[in-house]
Amino acid sequence: MVICLVAITIFLTDFLIKAYFKNHFAYQSIPIIKNILHITVVFNKGAAFGILRDYSSFLIYFTLIFIIILILNIRANHRRDKLDNILLGLILGGALSNFCDRIIYGFVVDYIDIRIWPVFNLSDMSISIGTLVFILRTFKKDNYYGRSSLRS
């Protein structure tokens, strides 16, 4: 239940923000904190950092397979704590939002510009944070139980 609530919240929030920015501020950059944080609306036809720009179909199928595997894994493994469920919800919601962008528009709408990094969106942040913390927790759990994740 927590996974669904988090995923739906991320999906709807980011999807609505992207639709609004796409329709009202396309290709504009609006400073929030000058030279630090801008809302810069760009349309990314590739993956992270614009890689695989000419592989839209591949990205759609890859994301669909990822979402299916993630959902199957969520349904198969019920012994997770609340934080793991929140992290999985962040990943799923972000993946679904960017996936819908690709299906509907043919690109992903990015809008957060911190000037030292390529422009990204809430879904990208959710996927990145969810994945990073989930991996760090996995290493910590393995070490807590006397196993090392780095050994076979």
BAFI-3210 file (N, C-alpha, C; in Angstrom, 3 decimals, decimal comma, padded with zeros to 6 digits):
// residues 152
n [1|2|3|4|5|6|7|8|9|10|11|12|13|14|15|16|17|18|19|20|21|22|23|24|25|26|27|28|29|30|31|32|33|34|35|36|37|38|39|40|41|42|43|44|45|46|47|48|49|50|51|52|53|54|55|56|57|58|59|60|61|62|63|64|65|66|67|68|69|70|71|72|73|74|75|76|77|78|79|80|81|82|83|84|85|86|87|88|89|90|91|92|93|94|95|96|97|98|99|100|101|102|103|104|105|106|107|108|109|110|111|112|113|114|115|116|117|118|119|120|121|122|123|124|125|126|127|128|129|130|131|132|133|134|135|136|137|138|139|140|141|142|143|144|145|146|147|148|149|150|151|152]
n.u [000,810|001,912|003,890|002,340|000,994|003,136|004,256|002,108|001,814|004,314|004,249|001,865|002,369|004,825|004,129|002,040|003,353|005,247|003,549|002,366|004,648|005,616|003,570|003,477|006,033|007,940|011,194|012,227|014,048|013,845|014,977|015,191|016,821|019,242|021,742|022,055|019,732|017,404|014,346|014,287|013,010|013,248|013,278|013,902|015,011|016,517|018,128|019,357|021,386|021,054|021,946|021,697|019,959|018,816|017,393|014,681|012,548|013,837|014,351|011,740|010,805|012,739|012,266|009,634|009,973|011,637|009,827|007,852|009,359|010,100|007,571|006,737|008,708|008,142|005,614|006,257|007,958|007,245|008,314|009,456|010,725|009,204|010,656|012,012|009,773|008,897|011,100|011,012|008,560|009,231|011,031|009,392|007,244|008,645|009,754|007,410|006,292|008,228|008,173|005,532|005,723|007,468|005,844|003,536|004,506|006,896|009,278|011,070|010,098|012,156|013,089|014,339|017,043|020,184|022,450|025,072|024,816|023,245|019,917|017,101|014,337|011,602|010,972|013,372|014,973|013,625|013,922|016,731|017,441|015,877|016,969|019,720|019,676|018,361|020,234|022,446|021,290|020,964|023,627|024,295|022,483|023,345|025,931|025,259|024,089|026,269|027,236|029,051|028,417|030,148|031,526|031,477]
n.v [-001,193|001,276|001,538|001,917|004,340|006,181|005,900|006,730|009,368|010,546|010,064|011,477|014,120|014,839|014,385|016,218|018,654|018,599|018,680|021,197|022,950|022,289|023,227|025,963|027,105|026,241|025,666|027,795|029,566|030,132|032,010|030,945|030,985|032,988|031,883|029,566|027,922|027,179|027,125|025,389|024,525|021,749|019,333|016,075|013,671|011,482|009,262|009,489|012,358|012,831|010,687|008,008|009,206|008,740|006,425|005,937|004,029|001,778|002,762|003,039|000,337|-000,831|000,547|-000,242|-003,023|-002,890|-001,717|-003,710|-005,889|-004,754|-004,413|-007,113|-008,079|-006,586|-007,592|-010,245|-010,229|-009,758|-009,176|-006,593|-003,588|-000,457|001,767|000,633|000,107|002,721|003,656|001,926|002,765|005,396|004,861|003,379|005,202|007,355|006,085|005,354|007,886|009,140|007,210|007,465|010,059|009,553|007,859|009,459|012,027|011,538|012,223|013,153|015,482|017,758|019,874|020,911|022,813|023,026|024,178|023,080|020,625|018,393|019,282|018,085|016,147|015,752|013,021|011,833|012,507|011,078|008,401|008,205|008,855|006,961|004,539|004,763|004,986|002,594|000,698|001,338|000,700|-002,030|-002,952|-002,248|-003,810|-006,403|-006,412|-006,094|-008,532|-010,135|-010,788|-010,067|-007,873|-007,649|-009,932|-013,272]
n.w [000,000|000,832|-001,109|-003,433|-002,812|-002,609|-005,175|-006,831|-005,944|-006,645|-009,433|-010,301|-009,355|-010,656|-013,342|-013,752|-013,201|-015,280|-017,542|-017,213|-017,296|-019,853|-021,495|-020,886|-020,554|-022,406|-023,560|-022,113|-019,576|-016,248|-013,652|-010,319|-008,068|-008,868|-011,106|-009,665|-009,141|-011,528|-013,380|-016,124|-019,072|-020,979|-023,658|-023,574|-025,647|-025,271|-022,910|-019,548|-019,265|-021,939|-023,460|-025,856|-027,672|-030,228|-029,927|-029,201|-029,273|-028,195|-025,598|-024,647|-024,660|-022,974|-020,566|-020,072|-019,675|-017,413|-015,558|-015,410|-014,388|-011,926|-010,684|-010,555|-008,839|-006,547|-005,921|-005,384|-003,188|000,001|002,424|003,483|004,943|006,017|004,991|002,797|001,187|000,662|-000,795|-003,034|-004,042|-004,807|-006,918|-008,707|-009,223|-010,407|-012,679|-014,048|-014,629|-016,335|-018,342|-019,322|-020,375|-022,544|-024,096|-024,612|-025,499|-026,859|-025,846|-022,827|-020,434|-018,975|-016,231|-013,910|-013,121|-012,031|-012,800|-012,648|-013,538|-015,866|-017,009|-015,201|-013,794|-011,380|-011,372|-012,231|-010,031|-008,030|-008,880|-008,823|-006,110|-004,720|-005,725|-005,031|-002,168|-001,583|-002,510|-000,824|001,654|001,272|001,222|003,849|005,343|004,614|005,711|008,380|008,993|008,900|006,424|003,497|000,884|-001,141|-001,479|-002,848]
ca.u [000,000|002,821|004,536|001,368|000,758|004,322|004,371|001,051|002,137|005,424|003,769|000,933|003,026|005,773|003,429|001,309|004,359|005,810|002,533|002,238|005,843|005,671|002,581|003,598|007,402|008,817|012,473|012,531|014,780|013,375|015,799|014,579|017,971|020,082|022,967|022,098|018,558|016,519|013,394|014,663|012,197|013,843|012,660|014,990|014,635|017,389|018,071|020,103|022,411|020,786|022,511|020,747|018,977|018,154|016,909|013,442|011,830|014,590|014,132|010,364|010,736|013,588|011,562|008,483|010,495|012,076|008,641|007,233|010,213|009,995|006,263|006,760|009,552|007,393|004,537|006,820|008,682|006,403|009,030|010,262|010,302|008,500|011,553|012,190|008,550|008,928|012,122|010,477|007,537|009,926|011,567|008,279|006,546|009,500|009,850|006,118|006,099|009,083|007,666|004,349|006,229|007,977|004,712|002,629|005,167|008,064|010,444|010,838|010,183|013,048|012,851|015,140|018,361|021,050|023,565|026,313|024,365|022,205|018,557|016,426|012,987|011,292|011,057|014,801|015,423|013,004|014,585|018,121|017,484|015,343|017,931|020,942|019,430|018,042|021,513|023,204|020,643|021,244|024,980|024,267|021,792|024,227|027,007|024,656|023,867|027,540|027,586|029,577|027,854|031,217|032,067|030,535]
ca.v [000,000|002,428|001,641|002,504|005,748|006,964|005,870|007,577|010,761|010,981|010,055|012,572|015,405|015,134|014,414|017,480|019,728|018,553|019,133|022,650|023,610|022,052|024,072|027,388|027,625|025,437|026,247|028,990|029,374|031,105|031,902|030,914|031,564|033,290|031,106|028,376|027,095|027,720|026,244|025,416|023,476|021,135|018,081|015,114|012,497|010,377|008,836|010,408|013,167|012,852|009,551|007,174|010,131|008,192|005,084|006,146|002,752|000,967|003,305|002,708|-001,095|-001,073|001,055|-001,114|-004,263|-002,539|-001,515|-005,026|-006,643|-004,116|-004,754|-008,539|-008,211|-006,014|-008,529|-011,518|-010,067|-008,989|-008,945|-005,377|-002,599|000,698|002,592|-000,049|000,324|004,109|003,747|001,262|003,660|006,489|004,331|003,023|006,418|008,085|005,333|005,463|009,243|009,329|006,290|008,090|011,150|008,986|007,334|010,541|013,129|011,113|012,744|013,405|016,903|018,049|021,270|021,377|023,186|023,527|024,820|022,298|019,281|018,484|019,524|016,838|016,369|015,086|011,573|011,477|012,577|009,981|007,165|008,240|008,783|005,658|003,494|004,938|004,637|001,165|-000,024|001,551|-000,094|-003,442|-003,201|-002,138|-004,992|-007,557|-006,333|-006,280|-009,959|-010,850|-011,123|-008,944|-007,812|-007,612|-011,289|-014,255]
ca.w [000,000|000,885|-002,422|-004,362|-002,466|-002,978|-006,637|-007,399|-005,599|-007,519|-010,813|-010,570|-009,124|-011,725|-014,631|-013,835|-013,313|-016,638|-018,498|-017,051|-017,821|-021,303|-022,166|-020,587|-020,468|-023,264|-023,976|-021,330|-018,331|-015,276|-012,439|-008,996|-007,372|-010,035|-011,317|-008,805|-009,428|-012,550|-014,049|-017,536|-019,669|-022,165|-024,059|-023,684|-026,428|-024,885|-021,513|-018,690|-019,930|-023,371|-024,195|-026,608|-028,226|-031,412|-029,595|-028,461|-029,141|-027,242|-024,261|-024,257|-024,337|-021,811|-019,390|-019,844|-019,085|-016,057|-014,719|-015,205|-013,458|-010,617|-010,123|-010,207|-007,653|-005,420|-005,571|-004,908|-001,927|000,924|003,688|003,409|005,937|005,463|004,193|001,508|000,416|000,198|-001,847|-004,224|-004,572|-005,509|-008,173|-009,593|-009,645|-011,345|-013,935|-014,736|-015,142|-017,512|-019,366|-019,933|-021,218|-023,802|-024,871|-025,018|-026,204|-027,626|-025,127|-021,406|-020,092|-017,845|-015,846|-012,771|-013,638|-010,956|-013,499|-012,665|-013,883|-016,903|-016,530|-014,841|-013,275|-010,117|-011,584|-012,234|-008,633|-007,284|-009,283|-008,350|-004,647|-004,328|-006,063|-004,241|-000,765|-001,557|-002,629|000,415|002,705|001,005|001,725|005,304|005,855|004,424|006,697|009,697|009,189|008,827|005,040|002,740|-000,443|-002,137|-001,635|-003,399]
c.u [000,859|003,476|003,606|001,142|001,925|004,437|003,336|001,340|003,234|004,941|002,902|001,592|003,936|005,074|002,682|002,257|004,911|004,807|002,388|003,438|005,950|004,746|002,792|005,020|008,399|010,022|012,799|013,333|014,412|014,222|014,943|015,595|019,029|021,422|023,109|020,961|017,651|015,487|013,695|013,970|012,823|013,162|013,759|014,509|015,493|017,138|018,818|021,224|022,235|021,392|021,385|019,625|018,196|017,580|015,631|012,683|012,521|014,326|012,729|010,273|011,557|012,873|010,356|008,914|010,942|010,877|007,970|008,039|010,114|008,672|006,210|007,586|008,836|006,313|005,081|007,444|007,880|007,122|010,018|009,811|009,717|009,398|011,821|010,966|008,487|009,920|011,645|009,371|008,130|010,413|010,442|007,549|007,345|009,596|008,551|005,904|006,946|008,636|006,454|004,739|006,675|006,842|003,866|003,314|006,298|009,363|010,062|011,034|011,058|012,922|013,681|016,571|019,184|022,391|024,887|026,032|023,378|020,810|017,866|015,044|012,784|011,391|012,504|015,349|014,882|013,674|015,997|018,217|016,990|016,334|019,176|020,735|019,108|019,321|022,333|022,606|020,903|022,634|024,995|023,591|022,675|025,328|026,474|024,468|025,131|027,933|028,143|028,981|028,909|031,847|031,026|029,996]
c.v [001,266|002,633|002,342|003,984|006,637|007,037|006,786|009,052|011,303|011,094|011,270|013,940|015,761|015,257|015,735|018,679|019,767|019,056|020,656|023,379|023,452|023,023|025,573|027,965|026,855|026,253|027,566|028,601|030,507|030,965|031,909|031,500|031,746|032,546|029,895|027,429|027,821|026,665|026,413|024,239|023,011|019,804|017,086|013,862|011,285|009,947|009,881|011,078|013,191|011,694|008,752|008,001|009,537|006,801|005,143|004,839|001,848|001,440|002,990|001,244|-001,428|-000,636|000,181|-002,423|-004,009|-002,408|-002,854|-005,849|-006,069|-004,487|-006,225|-008,783|-007,696|-007,001|-009,817|-011,404|-009,164|-008,642|-007,786|-004,439|-001,381|001,569|001,953|000,164|001,751|004,252|003,095|002,094|004,840|006,032|004,057|004,261|007,228|007,398|005,449|006,841|009,496|008,423|006,908|009,279|010,610|008,484|008,474|011,572|012,698|011,618|012,904|014,897|017,042|019,524|021,773|021,592|023,786|024,035|024,048|020,860|019,411|018,656|018,180|017,155|015,612|013,565|011,102|011,475|011,401|008,652|007,112|008,086|007,422|004,542|003,571|004,499|003,151|000,327|000,124|000,746|-001,584|-003,799|-003,191|-003,361|-006,227|-007,562|-006,545|-007,772|-010,790|-011,292|-009,866|-008,996|-007,873|-008,975|-012,214|-015,139]
c.w [000,000|-000,474|-003,407|-004,079|-002,879|-004,502|-007,292|-007,133|-006,501|-008,957|-011,101|-010,407|-010,290|-013,071|-014,808|-013,956|-014,738|-017,664|-018,432|-017,663|-019,334|-022,038|-021,959|-020,663|-021,331|-023,716|-023,272|-020,099|-017,386|-014,013|-011,173|-008,016|-008,454|-009,989|-010,397|-009,151|-010,401|-012,920|-015,533|-018,208|-020,977|-022,425|-024,406|-024,428|-026,098|-023,457|-020,685|-019,483|-021,451|-024,151|-024,851|-027,236|-029,404|-031,178|-028,766|-028,239|-028,131|-025,817|-023,756|-023,840|-023,088|-020,533|-019,062|-019,183|-017,652|-015,117|-014,413|-014,207|-012,047|-009,944|-009,719|-008,949|-006,412|-004,964|-004,965|-003,523|-000,990|002,222|003,537|004,514|005,221|004,581|002,824|000,615|-000,134|-000,954|-003,138|-004,861|-005,327|-006,879|-009,161|-010,105|-010,653|-012,692|-014,730|-015,348|-016,394|-018,662|-020,080|-020,805|-022,576|-024,699|-025,434|-025,909|-027,131|-027,019|-023,660|-021,156|-018,842|-017,514|-014,670|-013,246|-012,498|-011,493|-013,501|-013,083|-015,023|-016,275|-016,294|-014,303|-011,965|-010,244|-011,565|-010,812|-007,831|-007,595|-008,704|-006,839|-004,165|-004,563|-005,189|-002,784|-000,634|-001,626|-001,355|001,567|002,510|001,511|003,250|005,924|005,744|005,466|008,113|010,003|008,990|007,429|004,386|001,342|-001,527|-002,342|-002,204|-002,310]
res [m|v|i|c|l|v|a|i|t|i|f|l|t|d|f|l|i|k|a|y|f|k|n|h|f|a|y|q|s|i|p|i|i|k|n|i|l|h|i|t|v|v|f|n|k|g|a|a|f|g|i|l|r|d|y|s|s|f|l|i|y|f|t|l|i|f|i|i|i|l|i|l|n|i|r|a|n|h|r|r|d|k|l|d|n|i|l|l|g|l|i|l|g|g|a|l|s|n|f|c|d|r|i|i|y|g|f|v|v|d|y|i|d|i|r|i|w|p|v|f|n|l|s|d|m|s|i|s|i|g|t|l|v|f|i|l|r|t|f|k|k|d|n|y|y|g|r|s|s|l|r|s]
***
